[in-house]
């Protein structure tokens, strides 16, 4: 499939710069773009894109002129997403239940559903319209998967868990495994039954090998619009608010409540039984050890306000020089004391 640059400009509601209307056959990043590809660039990468082999570049709306054919748009990243979708249509999946799939008693399958090879849908589960269960997925007893959802190969959804509309769950994710609950008596660990469930609301995406524990009682909840990267762990009775970002290796301990629009960067996390307000950001490798007010930017371990952490880090880097100065002062003091005697 190929499109003229002007056709792509109409799709992304942009304006073509330059008098040439090349034919575009693909989309790529700046480094890999070829002479029939389109890419995008924002500062400070505009010169790099101009020098690339790309046929055309999507650029910000304040660019008046550009060395090669371009489309000027309000948000190049959003426009680039639309172009990616144009040139990479979704995989066509055959609908229906594969002969090797297992569908239990009382299962409710919506219209246009795909249950692919060796998938298992246990008794009394419900699968919404247009949902795709890839091979070797497991949906447990009385679990619910909303419409227009995708469960990629090897996903496990335990009994009683509920996934909303337009949910995407990547391979190896486990939704509803037991929370880590034990009582230690005389040196022996006794398991506390985990009888709650997990509720994933609409428009949530869950990365590969993510684990979301079922609640001890009640529900572990991920609210609508939240996006979870690979290798994230949410413990029992955690509540994650709407439109959050949880980046790889994040871990949230049990019963912690996270507000809306919160970002946990890579390898960050929180202890259990705390409350984190809306619009907070946690830098990479930070760990929240207590309640955090809304609109906070925290860093470090234990996490503290980012500016405070920066000052502490700057002071820590000066410690070797300060130690040398102290040692020199100690020697001078010792010499003075010796002279005084």
C-alpha positions in Angstrom: 0.0 0.0 0.0 1.3 3.4 -0.9 -0.1 6.9 -0.2 0.8 10.4 -1.5 2.1 12.7 1.2 -1.0 15.0 0.6 -3.3 12.0 1.4 -1.4 11.3 4.7 -1.6 15.1 5.5 -5.4 14.9 5.2 -5.5 11.9 7.5 -3.5 13.6 10.2 -5.1 17.0 9.7 -1.7 18.6 8.8 -0.3 20.9 6.2 2.3 19.8 3.5 5.5 21.8 3.4 7.4 22.0 0.1 6.1 21.7 -3.4 6.8 18.0 -3.8 4.2 15.3 -3.1 6.1 12.0 -2.8 4.6 8.6 -2.7 5.0 7.0 0.8 5.1 3.3 1.1 6.1 2.8 4.7 6.8 4.3 8.1 9.9 4.1 10.3 12.2 5.8 12.8 14.7 8.4 11.8 17.7 6.0 11.7 16.0 3.2 9.7 13.8 5.2 7.4 14.3 4.6 3.7 13.6 6.7 0.6 9.9 5.7 0.5 9.3 6.0 4.2 7.9 8.8 6.4 9.2 9.5 9.9 8.6 12.1 12.5 10.8 14.5 14.4 10.6 17.0 17.3 13.4 19.1 18.8 16.2 18.3 19.1 16.0 15.8 16.3 14.8 18.0 13.5 18.2 18.3 11.8 18.9 14.6 12.2 15.6 13.8 10.4 16.3 16.3 7.7 19.6 14.6 7.0 18.0 11.1 7.0 17.0 9.0 4.0 13.3 9.4 4.7 11.1 10.6 2.0 9.2 12.9 4.3 9.0 14.0 7.9 6.2 14.9 10.3 7.2 18.0 12.1 5.7 20.4 14.8 3.2 23.1 13.8 5.6 26.0 14.4 8.0 24.9 11.6 7.5 27.2 8.7 10.1 25.7 6.3 12.0 22.4 6.1 14.8 21.0 3.9 12.7 18.0 2.7 9.0 17.3 2.2 7.2 17.5 5.5 3.8 17.6 7.1 3.3 20.2 9.8 0.9 19.1 12.6 0.0 20.2 16.1 1.3 17.0 17.7 3.8 15.0 15.6 3.7 12.0 18.0 -0.1 11.7 17.7 0.1 12.1 13.9 2.8 9.4 13.7 0.6 7.1 15.7 -2.1 7.5 13.1 0.3 6.9 10.2 1.6 3.7 11.9 -2.0 2.5 12.1 -2.5 3.3 8.5 0.5 1.3 7.3 0.3 -1.5 9.8 -3.3 -2.7 9.9 -4.3 -5.1 12.6 -3.8 -8.9 12.2 -6.8 -10.6 10.8 -7.9 -13.3 13.3 -10.4 -16.1 12.3 -13.4 -16.0 14.5 -15.0 -18.9 16.2 -13.9 -21.6 18.6 -10.9 -23.7 17.5 -11.5 -27.5 17.6 -8.7 -27.9 20.2 -10.0 -25.2 22.5 -12.0 -26.2 25.6 -15.1 -24.3 26.5 -16.8 -25.3 29.8 -20.5 -25.5 30.8 -22.5 -22.3 31.1 -20.0 -20.2 29.2 -21.4 -17.1 27.5 -19.6 -16.2 24.3 -20.4 -12.9 22.6 -20.6 -12.4 18.9 -17.5 -12.4 16.7 -15.4 -14.0 19.4 -12.2 -15.9 18.7 -11.1 -18.7 21.0 -7.9 -20.0 19.4 -6.1 -23.3 19.6 -5.7 -24.9 23.1 -7.3 -21.9 24.9 -9.5 -22.9 27.9 -12.6 -21.1 29.0 -13.8 -22.6 32.3 -17.4 -23.0 33.5 -19.7 -20.0 33.8 -17.1 -17.6 32.3 -18.3 -14.8 30.0 -16.5 -13.4 27.0 -17.6 -10.2 25.4 -18.2 -9.4 21.7 -15.2 -9.2 19.4 -12.8 -10.4 22.0 -9.8 -12.6 21.0 -8.3 -15.3 23.2 -5.0 -16.3 21.7 -3.6 -19.9 22.0 -3.0 -21.3 25.5 -4.9 -18.6 27.3 -6.9 -19.6 30.4 -10.0 -17.9 31.6 -11.1 -19.3 35.0 -14.5 -20.1 36.4 -17.0 -17.3 36.4 -14.4 -14.9 35.1 -15.6 -12.1 32.8 -13.7 -10.6 29.8 -15.2 -7.5 28.3 -15.8 -6.8 24.7 -13.2 -5.8 22.1 -10.4 -7.2 24.3 -7.3 -9.1 23.4 -5.6 -11.8 25.6 -2.3 -12.8 24.0 -0.8 -16.3 24.2 -0.3 -17.7 27.6 -2.4 -15.2 29.6 -4.0 -16.6 32.8 -7.1 -15.1 34.3 -8.1 -16.8 37.5 -11.6 -17.6 38.7 -14.0 -14.7 39.4 -11.8 -12.0 38.0 -13.3 -9.3 35.8 -11.7 -7.5 32.9 -13.4 -4.5 31.2 -14.0 -3.4 27.7 -11.0 -3.0 25.3 -8.5 -4.6 27.7 -5.2 -5.8 26.3 -3.2 -8.4 28.2 0.1 -9.5 26.9 1.7 -12.9 27.0 2.6 -14.4 30.4 0.5 -12.1 32.5 -1.3 -13.6 35.4 -4.4 -11.9 36.7 -5.8 -13.2 40.1 -3.1 -15.3 41.5 -3.1 -15.6 45.3 -2.0 -12.6 47.3 1.0 -13.1 49.6 -0.9 -13.7 52.8 0.5 -15.7 55.7 0.3 -15.9 59.5 3.4 -17.1 61.3 2.7 -19.1 64.5 5.5 -20.7 66.4 7.9 -20.3 63.4 5.5 -21.9 60.9 3.8 -20.0 58.1 0.1 -20.6 57.7 -1.6 -19.5 54.5 -4.5 -17.0 54.7 -7.1 -17.8 52.1 -7.3 -15.2 49.4 -11.0 -15.2 48.5 -11.3 -11.8 46.7 -10.8 -11.1 43.1 -9.3 -8.7 40.6 -11.2 -6.0 38.7 -9.6 -4.5 35.6 -11.6 -1.6 34.3 -12.0 -0.5 30.6 -9.1 0.5 28.3 -6.4 -0.9 30.5 -3.3 -2.4 28.9 -1.2 -5.0 30.8 2.3 -5.9 29.7 4.0 -9.3 29.5 4.6 -11.2 32.7 2.7 -8.8 34.9 1.2 -10.3 38.0 -1.9 -8.8 39.7 -2.8 -10.6 42.9 -6.4 -11.3 43.9 -7.5 -9.6 47.1 -7.7 -11.3 50.4 -11.3 -10.1 50.6 -12.9 -7.6 48.3 -11.0 -6.6 45.1 -7.7 -5.6 43.8 -8.5 -2.9 41.3 -6.9 -1.3 38.3 -9.1 1.6 37.1 -9.8 2.7 33.5 -7.2 3.9 31.2 -4.2 2.8 33.2 -1.2 1.3 31.2 1.1 -1.2 32.9 4.5 -2.1 31.4 6.1 -5.6 31.5 7.2 -7.2 34.7 5.1 -5.2 37.1 3.7 -6.7 40.3 0.5 -5.5 42.1 -0.1 -7.1 45.4 -3.4 -8.0 47.1 -6.0 -5.3 47.7 -4.0 -2.6 45.8 -6.1 0.0 44.0 -4.6 1.8 41.1 -6.4 4.9 39.9 -7.3 6.0 36.4 -4.8 6.8 33.6 -1.7 5.8 35.5 1.6 4.7 34.0 3.4 1.8 35.8 6.8 1.2 34.1 8.8 -2.0 34.1 9.8 -3.6 37.4 7.4 -1.4 39.4 6.1 -3.1 42.6 3.2 -2.0 44.7 2.8 -3.7 48.1 -0.6 -4.8 49.5 -3.5 -2.5 50.3 -1.8 0.6 48.9 -4.2 3.1 47.2 -2.8 5.0 44.2 -4.7 8.0 42.8 -5.3 9.0 39.2 -2.7 10.1 36.7 0.2 8.7 38.8 3.5 7.7 37.1 5.8 5.1 38.6 9.1 5.0 36.6 11.2 1.9 36.1 12.1 -0.1 39.2 10.1 2.1 41.5 7.4 1.1 44.0 5.6 1.6 47.2 5.3 -0.1 50.6 1.9 -1.4 51.7 -1.0 0.3 53.4 -0.3 3.8 52.2 -2.2 6.4 50.1 -0.7 8.2 47.1 -2.5 11.2 45.8 -3.4 12.2 42.2 -0.9 13.4 39.7 2.2 12.1 41.5 5.5 11.1 39.8 8.0 8.7 41.2 11.5 8.7 39.5 13.2 5.5 38.6 14.3 3.3 41.5 12.4 5.4 44.1 10.4 3.8 46.8 7.4 5.4 48.5 7.5 4.6 52.3 4.6 6.7 53.5 1.6 8.6 52.3 2.3 11.0 49.5 0.2 14.1 48.9 -1.2 14.9 45.4 0.9 16.6 42.7 4.2 15.4 44.3 7.4 14.6 42.4 9.4 12.1 44.5 12.8 10.4 44.0 15.2 8.3 46.0 14.8 5.6 48.6 13.0 6.2 50.8 11.3 8.5 48.3 11.2 12.2 49.1 10.5 15.4 47.2 12.6 15.5 44.1 14.3 18.9 44.8 15.2 17.6 48.3 16.6 14.4 46.8 18.7 16.4 44.3 20.2 18.5 47.2 21.0 15.4 49.1 22.6 13.7 46.1 24.7 16.8 45.4 25.8 16.9 49.0 26.6 13.2 49.0 28.9 13.7 45.9 30.9 16.3 47.9 31.5 13.9 50.8 34.9 12.6 49.7 36.2 16.1 49.3 34.7 17.2 52.6 36.3 14.2 54.3 39.7 15.2 52.9 39.2 18.7 54.2 38.1 17.4 57.7 41.2 15.2 57.8 43.4 18.1 56.9 41.8 20.3 59.6 42.3 17.5 62.1 46.0 17.3 61.3 46.3 21.1 61.6 44.4 21.1 64.9 46.6 18.3 66.2 49.7 20.2 65.2 48.4 23.4 66.9 47.6 21.5 70.1 51.0 20.0 70.1 52.6 23.4 69.7 50.4 24.7 72.5 51.7 22.1 74.9 
